[in-house]
Amino acid sequence: MTDTTPPLVALRGIWKVFESVTVLRGIDFEIAPGQVHALLGGNGSGKSTIVKIISGAYTPTAGTVEVNGTPVALKKPSDAHEKGIYMVPQEPHIFPNLTVLENLTMGLAGDRAENARRAEKAAQEIGLEADFSAPGGELSIANQQLVEIVRGLLRNAHVLILDEPTSSLTRREVASLAAQIKHLTAQGIGILFISHRLNEVLDFSDRVSVLRDGHFVLSRPASELTAEQLVEAMLPEDFTPHDADARKCYRIEGAHPVLQVRHLSGQAFRDVNFDVYPGEVVGISGVVGSGRTEFAEAIFGIDTEATGEVVIAGKPAPERSPQICQEMGLSYVPEDRHAHGIFLALPSAQTISSGVMSMPEGRFMSSAEERNLATRFIDKLRIKLSSPMQSAKTLSGGNQQKIVLAKTLAPEPRVVILDEPTRGIDARARQDVYRIIRDLTADGVGVVVISSEVGEISEVSDRVLIMKRGRLVELAAGVTGVEQISAATFDATGGAGA
């Protein structure tokens, strides 16, 4: 961008207030033509609010949004689309029963044949290789994201917002995405890049800005920064990431397992056996497609076709269903919290209380009981919101994840399965989740953590299991180092991108 070229989009003196909570405090932010500008921020920093203002989902309380130097009013996402701003969400919006072509061109005005030609040309330029006549539901996650990018290009987007674009990708797909971003910026398109993977932020970005408590504390060229500096900028000065008990194992010696899995088999795994004891964290690692999530869903009764035995707190499950498993003391936090874990439009208290099937007397929970339950977990998990009645859609990703955890913990389970518990949340929120996990084990709860991030498995686990080609392999006692887990995860698979 030259001195005379205005930024593609700019925020000038933006304030945003929700009820009595001030989320943004007079911030300024720009995206230049051909620039990748990364936006980082801790839990509740206001990062999600900035994204929603730029994408037209929120209007600022005060301040101005400019597009190409001209003040604009973005009152809804379609206003942003008209101004050349397009959001590529973390969870792509794909209609599984429509064709790939229909997914690409839905909502476009004009001649259908011409739209199809433009879609094919844009897909070819961006590297989307897919059968346009096939159902959208058959697309890989990587190709679903490319479909979203092509949608933006077909709408003449000059600014693309990429929200956690690598969170579900293999290493090979991440490298491909990096090449696609370079292709886009070479055409003058600006990228707002959001990721909790700090090394990727530094590799992908031209500039990085860090938000804390509603204002920017750092904004510098990526070439001048390190991952350690970014973490330090996101965390408050008095924040201590690890306390003295952070790696203490709370496993109760001599206790019976709270979860026993025997000869469990499904489409993606076979003859799996393992135990979880009170007070321990069992980490399950594995590459994308190894069957980790399918395994968790089979244990919890979502996959009703799986065979084998599951014993919860010493009692065999007579049949597996989510309701039966929860009643027996097993809770599950799914990988996709938006699709399966949280009610965005409802008050947060209702999401939390929905985890409790019924009161002991078989009656429904009263409003006062619901509010008291929610308040207890809001305080315990340190969820940042104005009141239990605030809707989850206004919360940051980290606070939304805590709401899902509160819902899961409300029925006081004996064992919890957490599938990608920190997916898409920042460094500070991660440490909060890790603290919650340790608090659970200190109370004697058994925890299973499933994660594609080896560093996370190393951080939280007392024992580590590797899901490899549908089999579960336990590492030797005491082996929880990143290098050892990485070697065991990738050595026989050719790496995550194989």
Residue, then its C-alpha position, 0 to 999 in steps of 0.5 A: m500500500t502506498d502513502t496515497t492508497p487507502p486501506l481496503v478496510a479500516l476501523r477508526g475509534i471503534w467502541k462496542v458495548f454489550e449491556s454493561v460490558t465494554v468489549l472494544r475501547g476506541i480501537d483502530f485497525e487496518i487491512a491493506p491491499g495484498q496484506v495478511h494481517a493477523l489478529l490475536g487476542g486472549n479470551g474475552s479480549g474483543k477479537s471476535t467482536i472486531v471480526k463481527i463488526i468487519s463482517g457486518a454481524y455487529t454494528p459498533t456502538a461508536g466509531t467508523v468503519e471505512v472501506n477504501g477510505t470511505p465511511v460505510a454502514l455495515k448493518k448485516p453480512s450482506d452489506a459487507h458482501e456488497k462492499g467486498i468483505y467475505m467471511v470464511p468461517q471456522e466451520p464451513h457452511i456447506f449444504p451436504n445434499l446440494t452439488v458442489l456447484e450449487n454450493l458455490t453459486m447459491g445466491l448469485a444473481g445472473d445467468r446460471a451458465e455464466n455463474a458456473r463458468r466463473a465458478e469453474k475459473a475461480a476454483q481452478e485459480i485457487g486450486l479447488e479440485a472437486d467434482f462439481s456435480a458431486p454432493g457437497g457433503e463429500l468434500s474434505i474439510a480443506n475443500q470445504q474451506l476452498v469452497e467458501i473462499v471461491r464463494g467470496l471471490l465470486r462475490n468480488a471480495h477484496v477482503l477475506i476473513l479466515d477464521e482458524p483456517t488450519s484448525s482441521l487441516t493436515r500439514r500438507e493441506v496447511a502448506s497448500l493453504a499457504a500457497q493459496i493465500k500467497h496467490l490471493t494477496a498477489q492479486g491485491i486481496g487483503i486477508l484478516f488471518i485468525s489462528h491460535r497456532l502462533n508459528e503459522v501466524l508468523d509464517f503466514s502474516d505480514r503484520v500481527s496485532v494483539l488485542r487485550d481487554g478491548h484495546f491493542v497492546l501490540s501491532r508490528p510486522a510479523s518479521e519482527l516478532t517471535a511466538e514467545q512475544l505474542v504469548e506474552a502480549m496476549l496474557p495479562e502481566d499477573f497471569t501465571p500459566h502453570d501453578a505448582d500442581a499443574r502436572k501433578c497426577y491425581r490418579i487414585e491408587g488402587a481404585h477401580p476404573v471409572l471407564q472400561v472399554r472392551h473389544l470396541s469395534g466400528q467402521a474406523f477402528r477395531d478391537v480397542n481396549f483401554d481403562v480410565y482411572p479416577g483422577e487421571v488424564v488419558g490423552i489420545s493422539g493420532v493423525v487426521g482420519s485415524g478414527r479418534t472422534e469416531f471412537a469417542e462417539a462409539i463410547f458415548g453411544i452416538d455411533t449405535e452400530a459399534t460393537g463391544e462393551v463399555v463399563i462406566a463406574g463399574k456398571p456395564a452399559p446395558e445399551r449405549s446411547p448418550q442419555i444412558c451414558q450420561e445417566m451412568g456418569l459419562s459426559y462427552v464434549p464433541e469436537d464441533r461445539h457449535a453443531h452439538g454442544i451450544f445453543l447460541a441464541l439462548p441465554s447461557a444459563q439454558t445451555i448450561s442447565s440443558g446438561v442436567m436431564s432432570m431433577p432428582e424428583g423427576r420434575f423440571m428445573s425452576s428458573a431460580e435453580e437454573r440460574n443458581l446452577a449456571t452462576r456456580f459454573i460461571d464462577k467455577l470456570r471463570i466465564k466472562l459474561s455480564s449475566p447468566m442470561q447473556s446469549a452465547k453468540t455474543l461470547s468469545g470462542g474461549n468463553q463459548q467453549k467454557i459454556v460447553l464445558a459447564k453444560t458437560l460438568a453440570p450433571e457431575p460426571r464420573v468420567v469426561i471425554l473431551d474431543e479437541p477441547t481447545r480447538g480454535i481458542d487462544a493461548r490464555a483460554r487454553q490455559d483456563v481449559y487446562r486448569i479446568i481439566r486439572d481441577l476435575t482430576a483433583d476431584g477424582v474425575g477421570v478425563v479423556v482428552i482427544s487432540s490432534e495437537v501433540g503439544e496439548i497431549s503432552e501438556v495435560s496427559d498422565r498417560v498417552l495412547i496413540m490411535k493408529r490405523g484404527r488401533l489404540v497403542e499405549l506409550a510406556a509409563g511416564v512417556t508424555g514428551v512432545e518428541q516421543i508422542s510425535a514419533a509414535t504418532f507419525d512414524a508409521t503413517g508418513g506424517a500428518g499429511a500422508 
